[in-house]
Amino acid sequence: MKNLSQILIIDDEANNREALSMLLTHAGYEVESADSGEKALEIMKKTPFEIVITDLFLPGVSGIDILKKVKEDSPYTNVILITGNASAETAVEAMKEGAFDYITKPFNIEKLKVLVAKALEKSQLVAENLYLRQQLRGKYKFENIIGNSNAIQQVFSRMERIVNTDSTILILGESGTGKELVARAIHFNGARKEKSFIAINCGAIPAELLESELFGHVRGSFTGAVSDKPGKFEVANYGTIFLDEIGTMPMHLQMKLLRVLQEQEVERVGSSKKIKLNVRVISATNANLEDQVKKGQFREDLYYRLNVIPILLPPLRDRQEDIPLLARHFLQKTCREMKRSLMSLSPAAMQALENYEWPGNVREMENVIERTVALTDGDIIEKRDLPQHIGGGEDSGSSMAFQPPPIPEEGVNMVMFIEGIERGMIREALVMGKGVKAKAAALLGINRTTLVEKMKRLDLETPAISGKKTGRR
């Protein structure tokens, strides 16, 4: 965020104006002043401020007029009003119009300092949030969903038609096709873009906890509910909630979700109080919901409520002409993140990528490119640098058969057994990658962030590697 002239003081009484300016300058703030509302408006056209302190009663343009103009033009600027008439009506009107607070004459210097510090903190927080939202909108622009094929262009066309509606959307497609990316692009390009986007994977949360996560709970509603907690629907109010893997939702929660969608209100677990909602719902699944409806595994009425506008994302094998575009996109992205000079793919390597079936779709391609960049020393990726199941030869990775040990009669703790395997593989990959997490993740065929999360969960530390330190860890 650019460095701002932080405070503008507006007061037609010279003594008050000069005293405030001196006080706040000595406190370390950058201060400008104006003796009228008209002059202040001219200054604000040229210079942004984080805080405006204005007398409420000014000749001509009043303090309330200044407040309204600031709220219209600069959402991160906070306004503190000064008044000699501490009437309740004045305070209520000022707060309704968006004033941060007000202070009465003669004002308490220490109280004013505290008020300015709080207002400045809030202004900076709002400005940072606006900046982050702008970054998110850039990240999830339609053009960041890569592809020129007819199949993906049809998706773009439908997204453009529905982006400014509030219709419920069901995104269908295989795992790894980019369903959440599409959901975020719809949200951040629509009318709700300034509000929250809340994503929840219904298949990743145990059924007994999913109800609380979605709808919230009140204190004492179940063991461990030590305080009231809003659910994801409440948190997403006036924004968008994305329900991923909706096909895994238990039947009893499907009924409650249907009621939420019909009534646009929610009840927390353990409460009978109804909370009104205004939420756009986007759901996604890689399952065939029509088949699940026929088998009695998914409610038919909920299916039709969710499937108002369907978007079908094609698998990568059905849009092969997009493979070169995607490969170059992920190559640029990975090189930038790993702080490497831009690499290129040889014609043979590109041909191998185009010939591969991509069962894991776009997500698999991103992982393959990240792994290949991490393990390739030169600036050109050859066919031999690609994973063996893509570049040729026997695959030592995904197709390698794993023979588990026989299960003893007394049984086995599968969770601990799998954690033990993970620990050993991660330690070995870190040693082979000389402690560089990006290389270790590439050896394991996972993202670096996934590796870091697994290391935290398993309480693993990067092993000490003797010799010169290497790159990004």
N, C-alpha and C positions, 0 to 999 in steps of 0.2 A: 504494500500500500504506500502511496506517495506521501512524503512528509507534508503535513498540512500546517497552515497558520491556524492554531488550534481554537482560539477564542475571539469572538467579536462581542464587544460591549456596546449597547445602544442605550443612551440616556441623554435627555435634553438638559439636565442639570450638570453643569461643568464640574462642580465639586465632587458629586457622586461618581461621575464618569472617570475623572482623573484618579480618585482614590482607589476605585476598583482596578483600574489599569495598573497602577503602581503595585497594589497588593498581589495581583496575579502574576505580574512580571517578576516580582521578587520570589514568587513561589516556583518559578522556572518555566512558566508557560509563555508562548508567543501570543501577543495580544494586539488587536487593532480595535479602534473605537469609532463611533459615529454619534453625532448629536441629533440625528433625526431618523425616522423610519425610512424616508425617501433616500437619504444618503446611504443608509445601511443596505437597502436593496441594490443600489448601484455597486457597492463594494462586493456584495455576494455574487454578483454576475461574473466578477473577475477572479474571486478568490474563494476556495472552499474552506469551510470551518467545521470543526468537530462539535463545538459548543457555541451557542448564541445566548448571551445574557442580556435581556432587554427589559426596560421599564414597561409596565403594562399600559400606563396612560401617557401616550405621546401625542403631540399635536399632529394632525394629518393622519399618516399611516400609524396605526396603533400597534401595541405589542401583540395583540391577538392576530392582527393582519400579518405581522412578521412571522408569527408562529405558523399560520396557515400556509404562507408562501414557502417557508422552510420545509414543512412536511410534504408539500407537493413536489419540490425540486430536489431535496436531499434527504433520503430516508435514514442515513447514518448520522445526521446532525441532531443533537439534543438541544432543546430550548429550556432555559430557566428564566422564569418571569419574576420581576421585582415589583412589588406593589406596596403602597402606603395604606391601602384600604384592605385589610385582611378579612373581606367578607367571604362567607361560604359560597355564595353565588359565583364570585370571581374565581375561586379555586376550582369549583366544579366545572365551570366553562372552560378554563384553561386546560384541565386534565382531559376533558372530553375531546378537545382539539388536538391532543397529543403532546402537551407539555411534559417535560421530564419531571419538573417540580416547580415550586414557587417559593420565594422568600420575602419576608416583609421588612419594611423600613421601620426603624433603623435596624440593619441586619447584623447578625452575629457573624463575626469574621471566621471563626473556627468552623461554624456550621456551614458557611458558604464554601470553605476549602474542601470539606468532606463531600458536599454536594457536587462540586466541580469534579473531584476525583472519581466519584461514582458515575457521573454523566460521561466523563471521558472514557472510562472503562467500557461502558455500554456502547458508546459510539464506535469504538475500535472493534468490539465484538460483532456489531451489526455489519460494519464495513468488511470484516474478514469473512463473515457468512455470505455476504453478497458476492465477494470475490470467489469463494469456493463454489457457489452456485453457478457463477459464470463459467468457471473451469469445468464443472460437471456438464453444463449445457454444451460446451465445446467438445467434451469427451464423448458425449452421446448424441452428436449430430447424426442425421440419417446417413451422411456420406461416410461416416466411420464404420458403417456396416458395408463391408467391401463386396463388390460384385457387379458385373455387367451382363450376366446371363439373363435370359428371359424369365427364368424361375425366380431369381431374386428381385428383378425389376417389378414383377407382379406384387411381391411383398411390399416394396417401396410404395407402389401406387396405392395399395390398400392402407398402409400406414398414414400416408398424406391425407387420405380422405377422412380418417377417423381421429386424427390427433387432437382436434379441438372439440370432440364430442365427449360426453360422459358415459358412453355406452360400455357395458361390461364386455371384456375381450377374453377369448380363450386362444392361447398360442399352443399350437401342436407341432411336434417334431421330435426326431430322435435326440438322444443325449449328445451334447456337444455342438448342436446346430446354432446356438446363440439366442435362446429364448429370453433369458434375462436381459441381454443386451437390447433386444427389440423392445421389451417392456420399458426399460429405462429411457430409450430413445423416444417412445411415445409420450412418456411423462414429461421429460425435460424439454420437449418441443411443443407442449400443449399449454392450456390455460392454467393448469395447476402447477406449473414448473417452479413457482416460488415456494410451494408447500412441500411437505415431506414425501419421500418415496421410501416405503418400508417393504423389505423383501423377507419372506420366511419360507424355508424349505419344509413342507409338511411331512416329507419322508425322513427327515433327519432328526426329528424330535419324537421321543417316545409318546405313545398315544395318551398315557396318563398325564403328561405335561402339556400336550398340544392345546388342550382346551384353555388352560390358564394363559399360555403364550398368546393365543389368538384373542381371547375375550377378557382377559384380566381376572383378578380375584380380590376378595376382601380379606382382611385379617381374620385368622381363625377358621377359614373355610376348609382347610385341610392341614395335615401335619406339615409344618415348615412354613406355613403362610403367616409370617410374623408381622406383616404390614400390608396395607392395601397396595395393589399393583395394577396399573392400567395395561390392557392388552394391546396387541399390535394394531387392531382396528382403531382404538382410541388414539394411539400415537400418530396414526396416518390420517386423522380427521382433516378434512378439506384437501387432502392430498391423494396419494395412490397407494394401495396395498397390492403387493405381488405375491400370489400364492403359488409357489413352485411345487411340482409333483403333487398336484391336487388329487390325482387318482389314488394316492396312498391314504387319504383321509379316512378314518374309521367311520362306520355308518352312523353311529350316534352323534358324531360331530357334524356329519353332513346335514343332518336335520337342523341342528342349531345354526349352521352357516346359512342354510336356506332361509331360515326365519330372519336372520340378520339382513340378508340381501332383500327380502320382501319388505320388511318393516323399516329398514335403514335405522336400526337401533340395536343396542347390545346390552346384555346383562352380564356383569362380572360373576364369576363362580362364587356362590355363597351369598349373592345379593339378589333382591327382587327389583332394585331400582333400574329403570330403563334410561340409557344414555343415547341421545339422538346423534346420528352420524351423517356426515356428507363425505363419502369416500368412493373413489373410483376403484373398481376391482378388476385386476388383470390376473388371470390364472394361466398355468402352463402344465403340460404333461407330455411324457413320451409314451404313455399308454394309449390304447384304443378304448376310449371311454364308451363308445357305442357298444363294443363287445362286453365291457364290464356292466353296462346297463342290462344287456340281455341275460347275463349270468347272475344278475341280482347283486352285484358287488358295488354298484354305484347307483345312487338315486336318479331316476329318470327326470323328476321335476328339477333337481339341482343341475343336472346336465344341461337342460334347456335354459335355465336361468344364467348359467355361466357362458353358454355358447351363443350369446347374442351376435357377436361378430367374431368369427374364427379367422385365425391367421395360420396358415400352414407353412412351416419353414422346410425347404427342401434339403435333403441330405447332400453332402458334398459330392458324392458320386453322381448325383443328378445335375450338377452344375460344374462339370470338369473344366469348362472354359474360364472359371473364376480361380482355379488353382494357382496359376502364375501370379495373379494380382494379390491373392492372399499370402502366398509365399514371400513375395517382395515386401509386403506390408509388415509381416511378422519379423522379417529379417531386419528391416530398418528399426522397428520398435525394440527388438532384442539388443541390437548393437548399441542403440542409444542408451538403453537401461544398463548395459554392461560396460558402457563408456569405452567402446571399441570403435575403430574406424569402420566405415560401412563395408560390409562383405557382399559378395555376389555369388550367384549359383551358376555353375557351369551348365552348358546345354544338356549334358548327360544327366546331371543331378536333377535339373528341372524336369527332364523327361521321366525320370524315375518317380518323381513326386506326382506327375500327371497320370502315370500308369497305375498308381497305388489306389486301392479301393476306399481308404479312409473310413473304417468302421467307427472310429471315434469322432469323425467329422471335424469341424473347424477347431474345436478344442484340442484334438489330437495333433492337428497340424501345428498349432501354436507351441505345444509341448515339444514336438519333434524339432522344430526350428530352434527353440531355446536350447535344447540338449545339444544340437549339432554345433551351434555357435560357441557354446561353452567348451566343447571338446575339440574344436578345429583351430589349429595354430595359424594357418595362412589366411589370406584375404579372399580366397576363392574356395567355395565349398564344392568338392568333387563328389561324384557318385559314391565313392568308397567311404566318404565321411558321414554319409547318412546311416541311420540304424540298419542293421543287416537285413531285416525283414522288408525294408523299402529299397535299399541300394543293391541288394543281391546277396546270394549265399544263404546259409542257414541262419535263422534268427536265434540269437542267443538271449533274446529278451522275452517278448510277449508270447511267443509260441513254445517256449521251453517248458516241457512237462515237469511239474513238481510232484514228487512222490512223498506224501506225508508219512511219518512213522506210524506203525500200527498202534491202535488205541488199546491200552491195557484194560483188563477186565474191570478194574476199579474206576475206570473213566479218566478224563483229563480235563484240566481247566483250559478251555480253548482260548479264552481271552488272554490269559497269561502266556500261553504258548505262542500265540501270534505276536504279542508284544515282544517276546524274547527274540523271535525271528527279525522283527523290525529293528530292534536295538542293534543286533549283530550286523544287519545289512547296512544300516545308517553309519555305524562306526567304520565298517570296511570302506564304504563309499567316501567318507570324509578323509580317511587315510589315503586312498587312491587319488583323491582330488586335492591332496596336500592341504587340507583344512579349508579349502574354498567351497563355500556352501553351494554356489551356482554350479560348480563342476560336479559336486556330490549329487545334487538334485538331478542333473542331466544323466548321470550314470544310473540313477534309479528310475528315470523316466517320469519324474514328477516336477512340479513347479518349485522354485526356490522357497516361495511363501509356504507351500505345503510342507516342505522339509522343515522349515523353522517351526511351524506349528507342531509337527510330530516330535521334534526335539524338545519343545517345551512340555508337551504332554508326557513324554517318557523321561523327562528330567535329564536330558543328555547335554553334555557340553562339547564344544569343538575340541578335538584332541590336540595336544601340543605337538606341533610339527617342527622339527629341527631344520635349520637353514633359513634362507631368505624368505620373508613374508611375501605372499602373492595376493595381488588384486583384491577384488570385492569379496567380502566374507558374509 
